[in-house]
Every structure is written in C-alpha cells, then in structure tokens.
C-alpha cells in the first residue's frame, strides 16, 4: 500500500475484507456507547471506546486521513494534516501506550484547536489494537472476543487457552497462536535472553490496563503492547525509532518524520501518578537548544498557572533524567540504552521535541487533556515567534 493513500470508510472496509474492528464487510463502522463518533466540538473531550470512534470523529470533523501503514489486525495507522503551509512543520503523536488515553484525545482535539500558520501533522494513535482493549487483542487469536469481570476470570482463560510460558510471583505469561498475553505489566521484569521468551522473539505481548477509577483507562479497557526483540528483550512500542528491525507503528512514524522534517515534535503520554511533568532533549546546535529551553519554561509555567499540579520538587523520573526546573526534565537517551523513543529520535534527526506526561490519578479526564493541549499550544506559540 502506498503511504500516500488516504483513508475512507469504503477503503477501510476493503482492506483484507475486514474493518479496523475485524467486522465483516456488511457491518457498518459506528461508534459504541456515547463516546467518540459525532460528538460536538463544543463538548468536552471524552474517551474513545474503540478505534473506529476515533476514525469516525476525525472524518465527521471534515478531515482527510492518510494511511501510513497497517497494524497487525489490518487497522489503518493514520495521519491528519492541518494548520497552515509554513515550514518547518509541527508533528504531534500519541497512543504508543494506549493505556495513556488522555494523550490520544488531546491529539485529536489539537487537529482543530491548535492555531498555527505552520504545517501540522498528527498521528492520533500509534496503537489501534491497544486502544480497542485487552479483550479485542485476545480475540485476534480466539474464536470470539472475550469479556472479563475480574482479573481471576482473565487468568483462568489465559491458562485454559494458552501455553503457559511463565507463571511466578503473580505474573502469568502465555502463548496463544503467535502472540503473548500477560496478566500484568512485564516491562523491565525479565532479563534479556530469558529462555522462556524464546517462542516470542520478534512477536508481541499484550497485557491489560488495570487502573481503577481512572477515566479512559478502566480495567481491560485498553491493552498495553510490548515487543520482544530478536535477542529476547521485552520493550514497548516507543523504543524502536532508530532500529532497523522495528514494528510497523514505529516505521510509520519515522517515515512520516523523514518526509515532513518537523521542526517541533510532541509525543503525548500519561503516567500512573497524580502530577504533571514533561521531558525535553538537548539539541544539536545552540539555536535549537535555546529554543527548546524557552519553550519548556513557558509551557511549564502556563500549565502551573492553570492550576495543574506539577511534579514534586524532589521528583525525578529516572537516573538518566536531569532536572531543568520543577516539572521539566532533560533526558539522556544514551544512558537508557534501549533504543530511541520518538522524542529521542526527533532530537537526534530533526530538532526540538517534548514528551508530555499527564498524571492519571487525582484529575479528571478533561483536565488531563487540557494540560496536554496547553503544553503544546504554549510551546507552539514560542516556536512561531522564533520562526516569525
């Protein structure tokens, strides 16, 4: 499929004879529940229940979607062009971890609400399967999509349907078809090359969202996607932007970045805490370094002024982060040693960029979306002033 193809409902239904949800050709794409499709732009953003809701919302708002590639279930990974025609372009993405759903909603809202003369490109979700949920991910290798009411039910099904690869210390990992399924997060839980990972080399592992009382990320509502590398290291989708061997989601993003050469990149995430922070990157030249720092300072101060709780003064996300000021951290990807994430890659190849992290706990879904959007809007204002 040519990367310049645009998405239409008819085109989606033609892909492999199925829709993005695995529905037969005769099944129309329509929103489920009361979220997503058809909602007014004046209404506060709501979680998308399914990936089809996201696609229909963008379509109903009058935007053309360009298909960059297809996820393993044949769902289209789409980008939307908005903004003006001035260069350098701005690039926004979200949803590499679909348990972090406020970033996805913010990316969709910014297509219409980010006022800029610069070209704007948005990939609103880099993991369609994960957005559709854990039951959906399991259903790709079962006769039907299972429904769960408890973790115990899910674990019973995994043991019944799968080949158990690991079952210790509360962690269950099984193989169903060519895919791994776990009952909880596995990132950094196993050593590279552990023998039981052998059947999963080059394959995927899904585990369910588990947070309670977090709007947009209820238990089993989302699936977190992990990738097992050819040398049996368990990583996630946002670790392959510089890797020749890479999942399709990372390849789609970096191909688009190579084409548009963004001067500013955002990756919208969330974390399991109750406060806001974002990470910046050191730049290749003094001009970009000063611009990065100015955008960071103005963005974090705008977020603080909105009443959003910032990271505590003593907080530090990890050993490879250095604090710039409260709520802003500089990241040294070389110390992490897991491959470049999207913003690491942007800093190395293109220019300034930020990974935005809103806290899932203690704040409403709408406030999390607004904090993410405000960060982008403020940084873009500074970016435009710089390129005036």
C-alpha positions in Angstrom: 0.0 0.0 0.0 1.4 3.4 -1.0 2.0 5.6 2.0 0.2 8.5 0.3 -3.2 6.7 0.3 -6.0 8.4 2.2 -8.5 6.6 4.4 -12.1 6.4 3.6 -14.8 4.1 5.2 -15.1 2.2 1.9 -11.3 1.8 1.6 -11.1 0.6 5.2 -13.7 -2.0 4.6 -11.8 -3.2 1.6 -8.6 -3.9 3.5 -8.4 -7.7 3.8 -12.1 -7.9 3.7 -12.4 -6.7 7.3 -12.8 -3.4 9.1 -10.4 -2.0 11.7 -12.5 -3.9 14.3 -12.4 -7.2 12.5 -16.1 -6.8 11.4 -17.4 -8.4 8.3 -17.8 -6.4 5.1 -21.5 -5.9 5.7 -21.0 -4.4 9.2 -21.0 -0.6 9.3 -18.5 1.3 11.3 -20.3 3.1 14.0 -19.4 4.4 17.5 -20.1 2.3 20.5 -21.6 3.7 23.6 -21.9 7.5 23.8 -18.2 8.4 23.3 -16.3 9.4 20.2 -18.4 9.5 17.0 -20.5 12.5 16.3 -19.7 14.4 19.4 -19.8 18.2 19.1 -16.6 20.1 19.0 -18.0 22.3 21.8 -18.5 19.3 24.2 -15.6 18.5 26.5 -13.4 15.6 25.1 -14.4 12.1 26.1 -12.5 8.8 25.9 -12.8 6.9 22.7 -14.3 3.5 23.4 -13.0 2.0 20.2 -10.5 2.9 17.4 -13.5 3.2 15.0 -14.8 6.0 17.2 -11.6 8.0 16.7 -11.6 7.5 13.0 -15.3 8.5 12.7 -14.8 11.6 14.8 -12.0 12.8 12.6 -14.0 12.0 9.5 -17.1 13.8 10.7 -15.0 16.9 11.5 -14.1 17.1 7.8 -10.5 15.9 7.9 -8.9 13.6 5.4 -6.9 10.8 6.8 -3.8 9.5 5.2 -2.9 5.8 5.7 0.7 5.4 6.7 0.5 1.6 7.2 -1.5 -1.1 8.8 -1.3 -2.7 12.3 -1.2 -6.5 12.5 -5.0 -6.6 12.7 -5.2 -4.5 9.4 -6.3 -1.3 11.3 -5.0 1.7 9.4 -2.4 3.8 11.1 -3.5 7.3 10.0 -2.1 10.8 9.9 -4.0 14.1 9.5 -2.6 17.3 8.0 -3.9 20.6 9.4 -2.5 24.0 10.3 -1.1 26.3 7.6 1.6 25.8 5.0 4.6 27.4 6.7 7.7 25.3 7.4 9.2 23.8 9.4 6.3 21.5 10.2 5.0 20.6 13.6 4.4 16.9 14.4 2.1 15.6 17.2 1.6 11.9 18.1 0.1 9.9 20.9 -1.2 6.5 21.9 2.0 4.4 21.6 0.8 3.2 25.1 -3.0 3.1 24.7 -3.4 2.8 28.5 -2.5 6.6 28.4 -5.6 7.6 26.7 -5.9 11.4 27.5 -2.9 11.9 25.2 -4.9 10.3 22.3 -7.9 12.5 23.0 -5.7 15.6 23.2 -4.0 14.8 19.9 -7.4 14.6 18.2 -8.6 17.9 19.7 -5.4 19.6 18.6 -6.1 18.9 15.0 -8.8 21.6 15.2 -7.7 23.7 18.2 -4.0 24.3 17.6 -3.9 27.6 15.8 -0.7 27.8 13.7 0.5 29.0 10.3 2.9 26.1 10.2 2.1 22.8 8.7 0.7 20.4 11.3 0.8 16.6 11.1 -0.9 14.4 13.7 -0.8 10.7 14.3 -3.5 10.5 17.0 -2.9 6.8 17.9 0.1 4.7 17.2 -1.5 1.5 18.6 -5.0 0.8 17.2 -5.1 -2.7 18.7 -4.3 -1.4 22.2 -6.9 1.2 22.0 -9.6 -1.4 21.3 -8.8 -3.1 24.6 -7.5 -6.3 26.0 -10.4 -8.5 25.1 -10.1 -7.3 21.5 -6.4 -8.1 21.5 -7.1 -11.6 22.8 -9.9 -12.1 20.3 -7.5 -11.8 17.5 -6.3 -15.3 18.4 -9.6 -16.8 19.7 -12.9 -17.7 18.1 -14.6 -14.6 19.7 -13.8 -11.6 21.8 -13.9 -12.5 25.5 -15.4 -10.3 28.2 -14.0 -10.1 31.7 -15.4 -9.1 35.0 -12.3 -9.8 37.1 -8.6 -10.5 36.9 -9.3 -14.0 38.0 -11.6 -14.6 35.0 -8.9 -13.4 32.7 -6.2 -15.6 34.2 -8.4 -18.6 34.0 -9.0 -18.0 30.3 -5.3 -17.5 29.7 -4.4 -20.8 31.3 -7.1 -22.6 29.5 -6.5 -21.2 26.0 -2.7 -20.6 26.1 0.6 -22.4 26.5 2.0 -21.2 29.8 5.5 -19.7 29.4 5.9 -18.1 32.8 3.8 -18.3 36.0 5.6 -17.0 39.0 5.3 -14.2 41.6 1.9 -13.1 40.4 3.0 -12.8 36.8 1.3 -15.0 34.1 2.5 -15.1 30.5 1.0 -17.4 27.9 1.4 -18.0 24.2 -1.8 -18.1 22.1 -1.2 -18.5 18.4 2.0 -16.5 17.8 1.1 -13.8 20.4 1.9 -13.5 24.0 -0.6 -12.4 26.6 0.1 -11.5 30.2 -2.0 -10.6 33.2 0.1 -7.5 34.1 3.0 -5.3 33.0 6.2 -7.1 32.1 8.4 -4.1 31.1 11.8 -4.4 32.8 10.6 -7.5 34.7 12.7 -10.0 32.8 16.3 -10.3 31.7 17.2 -10.1 28.1 17.5 -13.6 26.7 15.5 -15.4 29.4 14.9 -18.8 27.9 11.1 -18.8 28.3 10.9 -15.8 25.9 12.3 -17.8 23.0 8.9 -18.5 21.4 8.1 -14.8 21.5 11.2 -13.4 19.7 10.1 -10.9 17.2 6.5 -11.1 18.4 4.1 -9.1 20.6 2.8 -9.4 24.2 -0.4 -7.7 25.4 -1.4 -7.0 28.9 -4.5 -5.2 30.2 -5.0 -1.8 31.7 -5.6 -2.3 35.4 -6.2 1.1 36.9 -9.5 1.6 38.8 -11.3 4.9 38.9 -9.2 6.3 36.0 -11.5 7.6 33.3 -10.4 6.4 29.9 -8.3 3.5 31.2 -10.5 1.2 33.2 -9.5 -2.4 33.8 -9.3 -4.3 30.5 -10.4 -1.1 28.6 -7.0 -0.8 26.9 -4.2 -3.2 26.1 -0.5 -2.2 26.5 1.6 -3.5 23.7 5.1 -4.9 24.3 7.6 -6.1 21.7 10.0 -9.0 22.2 13.2 -8.2 20.2 15.1 -10.8 18.2 17.5 -11.1 21.1 14.6 -11.6 23.6 14.5 -8.2 25.2 11.0 -7.1 26.3 10.4 -3.5 25.2 7.4 -1.4 24.2 6.3 0.3 21.0 8.1 3.6 21.8 11.6 2.2 21.7 12.4 1.4 18.0 12.6 4.7 16.1 16.3 4.2 15.3 16.1 0.4 15.0 16.3 -1.3 11.5 14.2 -4.1 13.0 11.1 -2.2 14.2 7.4 -2.8 14.5 5.2 -1.2 11.8 3.9 1.5 14.2 7.5 2.9 14.7 8.3 2.6 11.0 5.1 4.6 10.0 6.1 7.4 12.4 9.7 7.7 11.4 8.9 7.6 7.6 6.4 10.5 8.1 9.0 12.4 10.1 11.6 11.8 7.3 9.2 13.3 4.8 8.0 16.3 6.7 11.2 17.1 8.6 9.5 18.5 11.7 11.0 21.5 13.5 9.0 20.7 16.6 7.7 17.3 17.8 5.4 16.3 20.6 4.6 12.8 22.0 1.6 12.8 24.4 1.7 10.3 27.2 0.4 9.8 30.7 1.8 8.2 33.9 0.3 6.5 36.9 0.9 9.4 39.3 -1.2 12.4 40.2 1.0 15.2 38.9 2.2 16.7 35.6 5.7 16.8 34.0 7.4 16.6 30.7 10.8 15.8 29.3 12.9 17.8 26.9 16.1 16.9 25.0 19.5 18.5 24.5 19.8 19.8 20.9 22.4 19.6 18.2 23.1 23.3 18.0 22.9 26.3 20.3 19.9 27.9 18.5 17.7 24.8 18.9 19.0 24.3 22.5 17.9 27.9 23.5 14.6 27.4 21.7 14.0 24.1 23.5 14.7 25.7 26.9 12.5 28.7 26.2 9.6 26.6 25.0 10.0 24.3 28.1 10.0 27.2 30.6 7.0 28.9 29.1 5.0 25.7 28.7 5.5 24.5 32.3 4.7 27.9 33.7 1.5 28.0 31.7 0.5 24.6 32.9 1.3 25.6 36.5 -0.8 28.8 36.1 -3.8 26.7 35.0 -3.9 25.0 38.5 -2.5 21.7 37.3 -0.3 20.0 40.0 3.3 19.8 38.9 5.8 17.1 39.9 7.1 17.5 43.5 10.4 19.4 43.8 12.3 16.2 44.7 10.7 14.0 42.0 13.0 12.5 39.3 11.6 10.1 36.6 14.8 8.0 36.4 18.6 8.0 36.7 19.1 9.3 33.1 17.0 12.4 33.7 18.3 15.8 34.9 16.1 18.5 36.3 15.8 21.7 34.4 13.2 23.2 36.7 10.2 21.9 38.6 8.2 19.7 36.2 10.7 19.8 33.4 13.4 17.1 32.9 16.2 16.7 30.3 16.7 13.1 29.2 19.9 11.4 28.1 18.8 8.5 26.0 22.3 7.2 25.7 22.2 6.2 29.3 19.0 4.3 28.9 20.3 2.0 26.2 17.0 0.7 24.9 16.8 2.4 21.5 15.4 5.8 20.8 11.8 6.8 21.6 10.1 9.3 19.3 11.4 12.4 21.0 14.9 11.0 21.4 14.8 10.3 17.6 13.4 13.8 16.9 16.2 15.5 18.8 18.8 13.4 17.0 17.4 13.8 13.5 15.1 16.8 13.3 15.0 19.3 16.2 13.2 20.3 19.4 10.6 18.0 21.0 8.8 17.1 24.2 7.4 14.0 25.8 4.3 15.2 27.8 3.3 13.2 30.9 0.0 14.0 32.5 -0.9 12.2 35.8 -3.8 9.8 35.5 -4.8 9.9 39.2 -6.4 12.8 41.0 -7.5 14.7 37.9 -10.5 14.4 35.6 -10.0 13.2 32.1 -10.9 16.6 30.7 -8.3 18.3 32.9 -5.6 15.8 31.8 -6.5 16.5 28.1 -6.4 20.3 28.7 -3.0 20.1 30.4 -1.6 18.2 27.5 -3.1 20.6 25.0 -1.9 23.7 26.9 1.7 22.4 26.8 1.5 22.0 23.0 -0.3 25.3 22.4 2.2 27.3 24.6 5.3 25.7 23.0 3.9 26.3 19.5 3.3 30.0 20.3 7.0 30.3 21.2 8.0 28.3 18.2 6.1 30.6 15.9 7.6 33.7 17.5 11.1 32.2 16.8 10.2 31.5 13.2 8.4 34.8 12.5 
